[in-house]
Amino acid sequence: MNDNEDVVRAKEGDTKAFERLVEKHISSVLQVVKRILPSGEIDDVVQDVWLHVFVGLDGLREPALFEKWIRTIAYNRAMQWHRKSYAETAGPGVYICSECVEECAKILDEQRVADK
């Protein structure tokens, strides 16, 4: 079964289809999150990403864009987690180092090239 079919079925409540999507795309989510966060925070964020994917699946209009969509969710959730963690340790107004910004921009550029 391909992603499009699994996305449509998962939107209809088929938990097996959602499980197949998770199994197929877990490495993509891990790749994005690992580039942003230290290893001790990865599992929590990955779980959070899949929760957001599950809850927001009805909002995905184009099943063909599923991988791009989940990678974007993974990036956004990891960055949000990073900003929150960094702000707690560094103080208000300090969120992310310039090296992290450059690395995240690189990830998004790679994703755009891969999508073409």
Backbone as XML, in Angstrom:
<?xml version="1.0"?>
<chain id="A" units="angstrom">
  <residue number="1" name="MET">
    <atom name="N" x="0.845" y="-1.174" z="0.000"/>
    <atom name="CA" x="0.000" y="0.000" z="0.000"/>
    <atom name="C" x="0.897" y="1.246" z="0.000"/>
  </residue>
  <residue number="2" name="ASN">
    <atom name="N" x="0.495" y="2.280" z="-0.749"/>
    <atom name="CA" x="1.313" y="3.486" z="-0.790"/>
    <atom name="C" x="0.835" y="4.509" z="0.245"/>
  </residue>
  <residue number="3" name="ASP">
    <atom name="N" x="1.632" y="5.560" z="0.402"/>
    <atom name="CA" x="1.309" y="6.583" z="1.401"/>
    <atom name="C" x="-0.059" y="7.209" z="1.186"/>
  </residue>
  <residue number="4" name="ASN">
    <atom name="N" x="-0.379" y="7.517" z="-0.058"/>
    <atom name="CA" x="-1.670" y="8.171" z="-0.328"/>
    <atom name="C" x="-2.830" y="7.336" z="0.197"/>
  </residue>
  <residue number="5" name="GLU">
    <atom name="N" x="-2.791" y="6.057" z="-0.080"/>
    <atom name="CA" x="-3.864" y="5.173" z="0.382"/>
    <atom name="C" x="-3.869" y="5.082" z="1.909"/>
  </residue>
  <residue number="6" name="ASP">
    <atom name="N" x="-2.689" y="4.963" z="2.496"/>
    <atom name="CA" x="-2.606" y="4.873" z="3.948"/>
    <atom name="C" x="-3.070" y="6.168" z="4.620"/>
  </residue>
  <residue number="7" name="VAL">
    <atom name="N" x="-2.742" y="7.303" z="4.032"/>
    <atom name="CA" x="-3.197" y="8.586" z="4.595"/>
    <atom name="C" x="-4.710" y="8.668" z="4.550"/>
  </residue>
  <residue number="8" name="VAL">
    <atom name="N" x="-5.292" y="8.333" z="3.416"/>
    <atom name="CA" x="-6.753" y="8.378" z="3.288"/>
    <atom name="C" x="-7.400" y="7.430" z="4.289"/>
  </residue>
  <residue number="9" name="ARG">
    <atom name="N" x="-6.869" y="6.235" z="4.407"/>
    <atom name="CA" x="-7.431" y="5.256" z="5.352"/>
    <atom name="C" x="-7.239" y="5.694" z="6.803"/>
  </residue>
  <residue number="10" name="ALA">
    <atom name="N" x="-6.071" y="6.251" z="7.096"/>
    <atom name="CA" x="-5.822" y="6.731" z="8.463"/>
    <atom name="C" x="-6.777" y="7.865" z="8.814"/>
  </residue>
  <residue number="11" name="LYS">
    <atom name="N" x="-7.061" y="8.725" z="7.847"/>
    <atom name="CA" x="-8.015" y="9.821" z="8.078"/>
    <atom name="C" x="-9.412" y="9.270" z="8.380"/>
  </residue>
  <residue number="12" name="GLU">
    <atom name="N" x="-9.691" y="8.087" z="7.839"/>
    <atom name="CA" x="-10.988" y="7.441" z="8.060"/>
    <atom name="C" x="-11.006" y="6.627" z="9.352"/>
  </residue>
  <residue number="13" name="GLY">
    <atom name="N" x="-9.873" y="6.615" z="10.074"/>
    <atom name="CA" x="-9.829" y="5.921" z="11.355"/>
    <atom name="C" x="-9.138" y="4.575" z="11.349"/>
  </residue>
  <residue number="14" name="ASP">
    <atom name="N" x="-8.517" y="4.194" z="10.254"/>
    <atom name="CA" x="-7.820" y="2.913" z="10.151"/>
    <atom name="C" x="-6.485" y="3.010" z="10.898"/>
  </residue>
  <residue number="15" name="THR">
    <atom name="N" x="-6.419" y="2.417" z="12.085"/>
    <atom name="CA" x="-5.203" y="2.514" z="12.900"/>
    <atom name="C" x="-4.040" y="1.729" z="12.299"/>
  </residue>
  <residue number="16" name="LYS">
    <atom name="N" x="-4.311" y="0.677" z="11.586"/>
    <atom name="CA" x="-3.248" y="-0.095" z="10.926"/>
    <atom name="C" x="-2.581" y="0.756" z="9.841"/>
  </residue>
  <residue number="17" name="ALA">
    <atom name="N" x="-3.367" y="1.535" z="9.124"/>
    <atom name="CA" x="-2.803" y="2.427" z="8.098"/>
    <atom name="C" x="-1.913" y="3.473" z="8.756"/>
  </residue>
  <residue number="18" name="PHE">
    <atom name="N" x="-2.345" y="4.010" z="9.884"/>
    <atom name="CA" x="-1.523" y="4.991" z="10.592"/>
    <atom name="C" x="-0.229" y="4.349" z="11.086"/>
  </residue>
  <residue number="19" name="GLU">
    <atom name="N" x="-0.316" y="3.120" z="11.593"/>
    <atom name="CA" x="0.878" y="2.407" z="12.048"/>
    <atom name="C" x="1.868" y="2.212" z="10.901"/>
  </residue>
  <residue number="20" name="ARG">
    <atom name="N" x="1.358" y="1.905" z="9.711"/>
    <atom name="CA" x="2.244" y="1.745" z="8.547"/>
    <atom name="C" x="2.936" y="3.063" z="8.215"/>
  </residue>
  <residue number="21" name="LEU">
    <atom name="N" x="2.201" y="4.157" z="8.319"/>
    <atom name="CA" x="2.807" y="5.476" z="8.059"/>
    <atom name="C" x="3.914" y="5.774" z="9.068"/>
  </residue>
  <residue number="22" name="VAL">
    <atom name="N" x="3.652" y="5.470" z="10.332"/>
    <atom name="CA" x="4.669" y="5.692" z="11.367"/>
    <atom name="C" x="5.898" y="4.851" z="11.069"/>
  </residue>
  <residue number="23" name="GLU">
    <atom name="N" x="5.709" y="3.577" z="10.797"/>
    <atom name="CA" x="6.839" y="2.681" z="10.517"/>
    <atom name="C" x="7.653" y="3.160" z="9.318"/>
  </residue>
  <residue number="24" name="LYS">
    <atom name="N" x="6.967" y="3.625" z="8.299"/>
    <atom name="CA" x="7.655" y="4.045" z="7.076"/>
    <atom name="C" x="8.405" y="5.362" z="7.264"/>
  </residue>
  <residue number="25" name="HIS">
    <atom name="N" x="7.862" y="6.270" z="8.069"/>
    <atom name="CA" x="8.402" y="7.629" z="8.142"/>
    <atom name="C" x="9.090" y="7.975" z="9.462"/>
  </residue>
  <residue number="26" name="ILE">
    <atom name="N" x="9.218" y="7.030" z="10.361"/>
    <atom name="CA" x="9.849" y="7.318" z="11.651"/>
    <atom name="C" x="11.286" y="7.790" z="11.462"/>
  </residue>
  <residue number="27" name="SER">
    <atom name="N" x="11.994" y="7.239" z="10.493"/>
    <atom name="CA" x="13.390" y="7.643" z="10.289"/>
    <atom name="C" x="13.490" y="9.094" z="9.815"/>
  </residue>
  <residue number="28" name="SER">
    <atom name="N" x="12.541" y="9.549" z="9.012"/>
    <atom name="CA" x="12.536" y="10.955" z="8.572"/>
    <atom name="C" x="12.325" y="11.891" z="9.752"/>
  </residue>
  <residue number="29" name="VAL">
    <atom name="N" x="11.400" y="11.528" z="10.618"/>
    <atom name="CA" x="11.125" y="12.346" z="11.806"/>
    <atom name="C" x="12.356" y="12.368" z="12.711"/>
  </residue>
  <residue number="30" name="LEU">
    <atom name="N" x="12.943" y="11.211" z="12.933"/>
    <atom name="CA" x="14.145" y="11.133" z="13.773"/>
    <atom name="C" x="15.286" y="11.963" z="13.197"/>
  </residue>
  <residue number="31" name="GLN">
    <atom name="N" x="15.458" y="11.912" z="11.890"/>
    <atom name="CA" x="16.529" y="12.660" z="11.236"/>
    <atom name="C" x="16.398" y="14.155" z="11.507"/>
  </residue>
  <residue number="32" name="VAL">
    <atom name="N" x="15.202" y="14.678" z="11.386"/>
    <atom name="CA" x="14.979" y="16.108" z="11.617"/>
    <atom name="C" x="15.211" y="16.454" z="13.082"/>
  </residue>
  <residue number="33" name="VAL">
    <atom name="N" x="14.620" y="15.688" z="13.969"/>
    <atom name="CA" x="14.693" y="15.992" z="15.404"/>
    <atom name="C" x="16.121" y="15.859" z="15.925"/>
  </residue>
  <residue number="34" name="LYS">
    <atom name="N" x="16.844" y="14.838" z="15.468"/>
    <atom name="CA" x="18.215" y="14.617" z="15.936"/>
    <atom name="C" x="19.148" y="15.760" z="15.568"/>
  </residue>
  <residue number="35" name="ARG">
    <atom name="N" x="18.864" y="16.453" z="14.484"/>
    <atom name="CA" x="19.716" y="17.572" z="14.067"/>
    <atom name="C" x="19.503" y="18.817" z="14.927"/>
  </residue>
  <residue number="36" name="ILE">
    <atom name="N" x="18.427" y="18.835" z="15.676"/>
    <atom name="CA" x="18.082" y="20.034" z="16.442"/>
    <atom name="C" x="18.281" y="19.850" z="17.942"/>
  </residue>
  <residue number="37" name="LEU">
    <atom name="N" x="17.976" y="18.665" z="18.447"/>
    <atom name="CA" x="17.950" y="18.460" z="19.892"/>
    <atom name="C" x="19.003" y="17.474" z="20.379"/>
  </residue>
  <residue number="38" name="PRO">
    <atom name="N" x="19.403" y="17.605" z="21.648"/>
    <atom name="CA" x="20.303" y="16.612" z="22.232"/>
    <atom name="C" x="19.578" y="15.277" z="22.411"/>
  </residue>
  <residue number="39" name="SER">
    <atom name="N" x="20.341" y="14.209" z="22.468"/>
    <atom name="CA" x="19.764" y="12.860" z="22.485"/>
    <atom name="C" x="18.772" y="12.617" z="23.619"/>
  </residue>
  <residue number="40" name="GLY">
    <atom name="N" x="18.939" y="13.267" z="24.750"/>
    <atom name="CA" x="18.047" y="13.043" z="25.876"/>
    <atom name="C" x="16.633" y="13.549" z="25.686"/>
  </residue>
  <residue number="41" name="GLU">
    <atom name="N" x="16.421" y="14.366" z="24.673"/>
    <atom name="CA" x="15.097" y="14.952" z="24.440"/>
    <atom name="C" x="14.401" y="14.394" z="23.206"/>
  </residue>
  <residue number="42" name="ILE">
    <atom name="N" x="15.097" y="13.598" z="22.448"/>
    <atom name="CA" x="14.582" y="13.147" z="21.154"/>
    <atom name="C" x="13.311" y="12.313" z="21.282"/>
  </residue>
  <residue number="43" name="ASP">
    <atom name="N" x="13.301" y="11.328" z="22.166"/>
    <atom name="CA" x="12.139" y="10.434" z="22.271"/>
    <atom name="C" x="10.854" y="11.192" z="22.593"/>
  </residue>
  <residue number="44" name="ASP">
    <atom name="N" x="10.939" y="12.136" z="23.531"/>
    <atom name="CA" x="9.751" y="12.905" z="23.899"/>
    <atom name="C" x="9.227" y="13.714" z="22.721"/>
  </residue>
  <residue number="45" name="VAL">
    <atom name="N" x="10.132" y="14.321" z="21.979"/>
    <atom name="CA" x="9.712" y="15.156" z="20.849"/>
    <atom name="C" x="9.153" y="14.302" z="19.720"/>
  </residue>
  <residue number="46" name="VAL">
    <atom name="N" x="9.777" y="13.170" z="19.444"/>
    <atom name="CA" x="9.267" y="12.283" z="18.389"/>
    <atom name="C" x="7.853" y="11.811" z="18.731"/>
  </residue>
  <residue number="47" name="GLN">
    <atom name="N" x="7.637" y="11.465" z="19.977"/>
    <atom name="CA" x="6.289" y="11.069" z="20.402"/>
    <atom name="C" x="5.310" y="12.236" z="20.221"/>
  </residue>
  <residue number="48" name="ASP">
    <atom name="N" x="5.740" y="13.430" z="20.580"/>
    <atom name="CA" x="4.923" y="14.625" z="20.420"/>
    <atom name="C" x="4.600" y="14.879" z="18.943"/>
  </residue>
  <residue number="49" name="VAL">
    <atom name="N" x="5.589" y="14.663" z="18.071"/>
    <atom name="CA" x="5.375" y="14.843" z="16.629"/>
    <atom name="C" x="4.272" y="13.913" z="16.145"/>
  </residue>
  <residue number="50" name="TRP">
    <atom name="N" x="4.356" y="12.639" z="16.506"/>
    <atom name="CA" x="3.359" y="11.676" z="16.017"/>
    <atom name="C" x="1.975" y="11.952" z="16.603"/>
  </residue>
  <residue number="51" name="LEU">
    <atom name="N" x="1.927" y="12.471" z="17.811"/>
    <atom name="CA" x="0.641" y="12.871" z="18.370"/>
    <atom name="C" x="0.042" y="14.011" z="17.544"/>
  </residue>
  <residue number="52" name="HIS">
    <atom name="N" x="0.867" y="14.988" z="17.199"/>
    <atom name="CA" x="0.396" y="16.105" z="16.373"/>
    <atom name="C" x="-0.024" y="15.633" z="14.973"/>
  </residue>
  <residue number="53" name="VAL">
    <atom name="N" x="0.714" y="14.693" z="14.431"/>
    <atom name="CA" x="0.348" y="14.142" z="13.126"/>
    <atom name="C" x="-1.011" y="13.448" z="13.214"/>
  </residue>
  <residue number="54" name="PHE">
    <atom name="N" x="-1.180" y="12.625" z="14.225"/>
    <atom name="CA" x="-2.438" y="11.886" z="14.386"/>
    <atom name="C" x="-3.625" y="12.836" z="14.553"/>
  </residue>
  <residue number="55" name="VAL">
    <atom name="N" x="-3.468" y="13.822" z="15.424"/>
    <atom name="CA" x="-4.561" y="14.767" z="15.697"/>
    <atom name="C" x="-4.831" y="15.658" z="14.487"/>
  </residue>
  <residue number="56" name="GLY">
    <atom name="N" x="-3.774" y="16.026" z="13.769"/>
    <atom name="CA" x="-3.935" y="16.972" z="12.662"/>
    <atom name="C" x="-4.125" y="16.354" z="11.300"/>
  </residue>
  <residue number="57" name="LEU">
    <atom name="N" x="-4.210" y="15.047" z="11.238"/>
    <atom name="CA" x="-4.283" y="14.357" z="9.948"/>
    <atom name="C" x="-5.441" y="14.836" z="9.076"/>
  </residue>
  <residue number="58" name="ASP">
    <atom name="N" x="-6.561" y="15.153" z="9.678"/>
    <atom name="CA" x="-7.699" y="15.637" z="8.882"/>
    <atom name="C" x="-7.389" y="16.944" z="8.169"/>
  </residue>
  <residue number="59" name="GLY">
    <atom name="N" x="-6.430" y="17.706" z="8.684"/>
    <atom name="CA" x="-6.068" y="18.976" z="8.065"/>
    <atom name="C" x="-5.158" y="18.834" z="6.853"/>
  </residue>
  <residue number="60" name="LEU">
    <atom name="N" x="-4.622" y="17.646" z="6.626"/>
    <atom name="CA" x="-3.759" y="17.412" z="5.465"/>
    <atom name="C" x="-4.641" y="17.232" z="4.236"/>
  </residue>
  <residue number="61" name="ARG">
    <atom name="N" x="-4.592" y="18.209" z="3.346"/>
    <atom name="CA" x="-5.456" y="18.164" z="2.158"/>
    <atom name="C" x="-4.879" y="17.326" z="1.021"/>
  </residue>
  <residue number="62" name="GLU">
    <atom name="N" x="-3.549" y="17.279" z="0.938"/>
    <atom name="CA" x="-2.889" y="16.548" z="-0.145"/>
    <atom name="C" x="-2.108" y="15.357" z="0.417"/>
  </residue>
  <residue number="63" name="PRO">
    <atom name="N" x="-2.671" y="14.162" z="0.379"/>
    <atom name="CA" x="-1.959" y="12.992" z="0.902"/>
    <atom name="C" x="-0.574" y="12.799" z="0.297"/>
  </residue>
  <residue number="64" name="ALA">
    <atom name="N" x="-0.369" y="13.250" z="-0.936"/>
    <atom name="CA" x="0.930" y="13.099" z="-1.593"/>
    <atom name="C" x="2.022" y="13.915" z="-0.890"/>
  </residue>
  <residue number="65" name="LEU">
    <atom name="N" x="1.623" y="14.900" z="-0.097"/>
    <atom name="CA" x="2.585" y="15.749" z="0.609"/>
    <atom name="C" x="2.821" y="15.294" z="2.045"/>
  </residue>
  <residue number="66" name="PHE">
    <atom name="N" x="2.434" y="14.072" z="2.368"/>
    <atom name="CA" x="2.516" y="13.584" z="3.744"/>
    <atom name="C" x="3.926" y="13.695" z="4.331"/>
  </residue>
  <residue number="67" name="GLU">
    <atom name="N" x="4.930" y="13.218" z="3.601"/>
    <atom name="CA" x="6.287" y="13.237" z="4.177"/>
    <atom name="C" x="6.763" y="14.672" z="4.412"/>
  </residue>
  <residue number="68" name="LYS">
    <atom name="N" x="6.542" y="15.540" z="3.481"/>
    <atom name="CA" x="6.933" y="16.948" z="3.667"/>
    <atom name="C" x="6.198" y="17.530" z="4.874"/>
  </residue>
  <residue number="69" name="TRP">
    <atom name="N" x="4.936" y="17.206" z="5.004"/>
    <atom name="CA" x="4.100" y="17.700" z="6.098"/>
    <atom name="C" x="4.640" y="17.228" z="7.451"/>
  </residue>
  <residue number="70" name="ILE">
    <atom name="N" x="4.970" y="15.931" z="7.562"/>
    <atom name="CA" x="5.452" y="15.446" z="8.862"/>
    <atom name="C" x="6.847" y="15.973" z="9.175"/>
  </residue>
  <residue number="71" name="ARG">
    <atom name="N" x="7.674" y="16.152" z="8.145"/>
    <atom name="CA" x="9.004" y="16.723" z="8.380"/>
    <atom name="C" x="8.875" y="18.169" z="8.870"/>
  </residue>
  <residue number="72" name="THR">
    <atom name="N" x="7.910" y="18.880" z="8.343"/>
    <atom name="CA" x="7.666" y="20.257" z="8.797"/>
    <atom name="C" x="7.177" y="20.253" z="10.238"/>
  </residue>
  <residue number="73" name="ILE">
    <atom name="N" x="6.282" y="19.347" z="10.566"/>
    <atom name="CA" x="5.809" y="19.231" z="11.949"/>
    <atom name="C" x="6.978" y="18.875" z="12.861"/>
  </residue>
  <residue number="74" name="ALA">
    <atom name="N" x="7.803" y="17.931" z="12.448"/>
    <atom name="CA" x="8.958" y="17.525" z="13.255"/>
    <atom name="C" x="9.893" y="18.714" z="13.486"/>
  </residue>
  <residue number="75" name="TYR">
    <atom name="N" x="10.156" y="19.461" z="12.446"/>
    <atom name="CA" x="11.024" y="20.637" z="12.566"/>
    <atom name="C" x="10.411" y="21.659" z="13.533"/>
  </residue>
  <residue number="76" name="ASN">
    <atom name="N" x="9.144" y="21.963" z="13.344"/>
    <atom name="CA" x="8.482" y="22.968" z="14.189"/>
    <atom name="C" x="8.414" y="22.537" z="15.650"/>
  </residue>
  <residue number="77" name="ARG">
    <atom name="N" x="8.083" y="21.289" z="15.903"/>
    <atom name="CA" x="7.988" y="20.812" z="17.287"/>
    <atom name="C" x="9.377" y="20.774" z="17.945"/>
  </residue>
  <residue number="78" name="ALA">
    <atom name="N" x="10.384" y="20.333" z="17.206"/>
    <atom name="CA" x="11.740" y="20.293" z="17.755"/>
    <atom name="C" x="12.240" y="21.703" z="18.042"/>
  </residue>
  <residue number="79" name="MET">
    <atom name="N" x="11.972" y="22.635" z="17.130"/>
    <atom name="CA" x="12.408" y="24.014" z="17.353"/>
    <atom name="C" x="11.669" y="24.627" z="18.547"/>
  </residue>
  <residue number="80" name="GLN">
    <atom name="N" x="10.386" y="24.337" z="18.657"/>
    <atom name="CA" x="9.626" y="24.855" z="19.797"/>
    <atom name="C" x="10.196" y="24.283" z="21.105"/>
  </residue>
  <residue number="81" name="TRP">
    <atom name="N" x="10.482" y="22.997" z="21.114"/>
    <atom name="CA" x="11.058" y="22.339" z="22.293"/>
    <atom name="C" x="12.424" y="22.958" z="22.607"/>
  </residue>
  <residue number="82" name="HIS">
    <atom name="N" x="13.218" y="23.160" z="21.567"/>
    <atom name="CA" x="14.547" y="23.742" z="21.742"/>
    <atom name="C" x="14.458" y="25.160" z="22.309"/>
  </residue>
  <residue number="83" name="ARG">
    <atom name="N" x="13.592" y="25.980" z="21.737"/>
    <atom name="CA" x="13.445" y="27.356" z="22.223"/>
    <atom name="C" x="13.013" y="27.373" z="23.680"/>
  </residue>
  <residue number="84" name="LYS">
    <atom name="N" x="12.070" y="26.499" z="24.021"/>
    <atom name="CA" x="11.590" y="26.440" z="25.401"/>
    <atom name="C" x="12.713" y="25.998" z="26.341"/>
  </residue>
  <residue number="85" name="SER">
    <atom name="N" x="13.423" y="24.947" z="25.971"/>
    <atom name="CA" x="14.516" y="24.444" z="26.811"/>
    <atom name="C" x="15.634" y="25.463" z="26.916"/>
  </residue>
  <residue number="86" name="TYR">
    <atom name="N" x="15.977" y="26.073" z="25.809"/>
    <atom name="CA" x="17.072" y="27.034" z="25.793"/>
    <atom name="C" x="16.694" y="28.276" z="26.588"/>
  </residue>
  <residue number="87" name="ALA">
    <atom name="N" x="15.462" y="28.723" z="26.463"/>
    <atom name="CA" x="15.011" y="29.907" z="27.195"/>
    <atom name="C" x="15.027" y="29.648" z="28.698"/>
  </residue>
  <residue number="88" name="GLU">
    <atom name="N" x="14.704" y="28.417" z="29.098"/>
    <atom name="CA" x="14.714" y="28.082" z="30.521"/>
    <atom name="C" x="16.124" y="28.096" z="31.083"/>
  </residue>
  <residue number="89" name="THR">
    <atom name="N" x="17.115" y="27.730" z="30.267"/>
    <atom name="CA" x="18.486" y="27.683" z="30.766"/>
    <atom name="C" x="19.255" y="28.972" z="30.501"/>
  </residue>
  <residue number="90" name="ALA">
    <atom name="N" x="18.923" y="29.668" z="29.416"/>
    <atom name="CA" x="19.697" y="30.853" z="29.039"/>
    <atom name="C" x="19.050" y="32.150" z="29.495"/>
  </residue>
  <residue number="91" name="GLY">
    <atom name="N" x="17.789" y="32.101" z="29.801"/>
    <atom name="CA" x="17.099" y="33.315" z="30.226"/>
    <atom name="C" x="16.215" y="33.867" z="29.126"/>
  </residue>
  <residue number="92" name="PRO">
    <atom name="N" x="15.362" y="34.812" z="29.475"/>
    <atom name="CA" x="14.418" y="35.363" z="28.505"/>
    <atom name="C" x="15.130" y="36.122" z="27.385"/>
  </residue>
  <residue number="93" name="GLY">
    <atom name="N" x="14.568" y="36.006" z="26.192"/>
    <atom name="CA" x="15.096" y="36.730" z="25.050"/>
    <atom name="C" x="16.225" y="36.019" z="24.329"/>
  </residue>
  <residue number="94" name="VAL">
    <atom name="N" x="16.742" y="34.924" z="24.875"/>
    <atom name="CA" x="17.811" y="34.166" z="24.233"/>
    <atom name="C" x="17.229" y="32.805" z="23.879"/>
  </residue>
  <residue number="95" name="TYR">
    <atom name="N" x="17.144" y="32.533" z="22.585"/>
    <atom name="CA" x="16.461" y="31.317" z="22.192"/>
    <atom name="C" x="17.326" y="30.304" z="21.447"/>
  </residue>
  <residue number="96" name="ILE">
    <atom name="N" x="18.124" y="30.753" z="20.510"/>
    <atom name="CA" x="18.801" y="29.774" z="19.666"/>
    <atom name="C" x="20.115" y="30.362" z="19.158"/>
  </residue>
  <residue number="97" name="CYS">
    <atom name="N" x="21.111" y="29.539" z="19.079"/>
    <atom name="CA" x="22.410" y="30.012" z="18.604"/>
    <atom name="C" x="22.413" y="30.094" z="17.079"/>
  </residue>
  <residue number="98" name="SER">
    <atom name="N" x="23.314" y="30.890" z="16.549"/>
    <atom name="CA" x="23.370" y="31.090" z="15.097"/>
    <atom name="C" x="23.720" y="29.799" z="14.365"/>
  </residue>
  <residue number="99" name="GLU">
    <atom name="N" x="24.551" y="28.936" z="14.979"/>
    <atom name="CA" x="24.887" y="27.661" z="14.348"/>
    <atom name="C" x="23.643" y="26.801" z="14.159"/>
  </residue>
  <residue number="100" name="CYS">
    <atom name="N" x="22.746" y="26.821" z="15.143"/>
    <atom name="CA" x="21.508" y="26.036" z="15.049"/>
    <atom name="C" x="20.610" y="26.584" z="13.952"/>
  </residue>
  <residue number="101" name="VAL">
    <atom name="N" x="20.536" y="27.896" z="13.838"/>
    <atom name="CA" x="19.725" y="28.513" z="12.789"/>
    <atom name="C" x="20.249" y="28.082" z="11.423"/>
  </residue>
  <residue number="102" name="GLU">
    <atom name="N" x="21.575" y="28.124" z="11.245"/>
    <atom name="CA" x="22.173" y="27.719" z="9.978"/>
    <atom name="C" x="21.905" y="26.247" z="9.681"/>
  </residue>
  <residue number="103" name="GLU">
    <atom name="N" x="22.014" y="25.404" z="10.691"/>
    <atom name="CA" x="21.770" y="23.974" z="10.507"/>
    <atom name="C" x="20.314" y="23.719" z="10.124"/>
  </residue>
  <residue number="104" name="CYS">
    <atom name="N" x="19.399" y="24.397" z="10.771"/>
    <atom name="CA" x="17.971" y="24.232" z="10.462"/>
    <atom name="C" x="17.657" y="24.726" z="9.058"/>
  </residue>
  <residue number="105" name="ALA">
    <atom name="N" x="18.271" y="25.832" z="8.661"/>
    <atom name="CA" x="18.076" y="26.337" z="7.300"/>
    <atom name="C" x="18.581" y="25.315" z="6.283"/>
  </residue>
  <residue number="106" name="LYS">
    <atom name="N" x="19.702" y="24.677" z="6.608"/>
    <atom name="CA" x="20.258" y="23.645" z="5.737"/>
    <atom name="C" x="19.284" y="22.470" z="5.596"/>
  </residue>
  <residue number="107" name="ILE">
    <atom name="N" x="18.673" y="22.061" z="6.697"/>
    <atom name="CA" x="17.695" y="20.960" z="6.668"/>
    <atom name="C" x="16.532" y="21.307" z="5.748"/>
  </residue>
  <residue number="108" name="LEU">
    <atom name="N" x="16.014" y="22.515" z="5.893"/>
    <atom name="CA" x="14.884" y="22.933" z="5.057"/>
    <atom name="C" x="15.279" y="23.017" z="3.593"/>
  </residue>
  <residue number="109" name="ASP">
    <atom name="N" x="16.487" y="23.506" z="3.304"/>
    <atom name="CA" x="16.958" y="23.557" z="1.909"/>
    <atom name="C" x="17.064" y="22.153" z="1.322"/>
  </residue>
  <residue number="110" name="GLU">
    <atom name="N" x="17.601" y="21.223" z="2.097"/>
    <atom name="CA" x="17.706" y="19.837" z="1.635"/>
    <atom name="C" x="16.332" y="19.249" z="1.349"/>
  </residue>
  <residue number="111" name="GLN">
    <atom name="N" x="15.383" y="19.578" z="2.219"/>
    <atom name="CA" x="14.019" y="19.076" z="2.047"/>
    <atom name="C" x="13.401" y="19.657" z="0.781"/>
  </residue>
  <residue number="112" name="ARG">
    <atom name="N" x="13.620" y="20.947" z="0.515"/>
    <atom name="CA" x="13.075" y="21.579" z="-0.697"/>
    <atom name="C" x="13.655" y="20.952" z="-1.940"/>
  </residue>
  <residue number="113" name="VAL">
    <atom name="N" x="14.958" y="20.688" z="-1.939"/>
    <atom name="CA" x="15.606" y="20.068" z="-3.091"/>
    <atom name="C" x="15.053" y="18.655" z="-3.300"/>
  </residue>
  <residue number="114" name="ALA">
    <atom name="N" x="14.885" y="17.916" z="-2.227"/>
    <atom name="CA" x="14.361" y="16.555" z="-2.320"/>
    <atom name="C" x="12.922" y="16.525" z="-2.832"/>
  </residue>
  <residue number="115" name="ASP">
    <atom name="N" x="12.167" y="17.579" z="-2.543"/>
    <atom name="CA" x="10.760" y="17.638" z="-2.960"/>
    <atom name="C" x="10.596" y="17.944" z="-4.430"/>
  </residue>
  <residue number="116" name="LYS">
    <atom name="N" x="11.641" y="18.458" z="-5.062"/>
    <atom name="CA" x="11.544" y="18.830" z="-6.503"/>
    <atom name="C" x="11.671" y="17.646" z="-7.396"/>
  </residue>
</chain>
